Amino acid sequence: MNINWTAAATRDLVRFHDFLAPVAPEAAARVVQQLAHAADRLRDFPRLGERLDAYAPREVRRIIVGHHELRYEIRDAEIFILRLWHSREDRSFGAEGHG
């Protein structure tokens, strides 16, 4: 399966790094690596995450990586990383999508 990062998910990853880097550069790099590794792991285990029925009929799932949630969608032979959040983050800033 191919892994595709949406623009929104890529922005989320950069935002996490930029938030942590000034005070803890090693932690910032570690968080980005953990999230990227978790996304890559989906290639072998695409249905690892919990299915989110609110998005049916789309197959949107989530996995928890440390204190972060990674949401993704399975479509045909592709996985789209939709969004990433920290567990303490306000999620009202927008709906997830493909871009």
Secondary structure by P-SEA (a helix, b strand, c coil): cbbbbcaaaaaaaaaaaaacccccaaaaaaaaaaaaaaaaaaaacccccccccccccccccccccccbbbbbbbcccbbbbcccccccccccccccccc
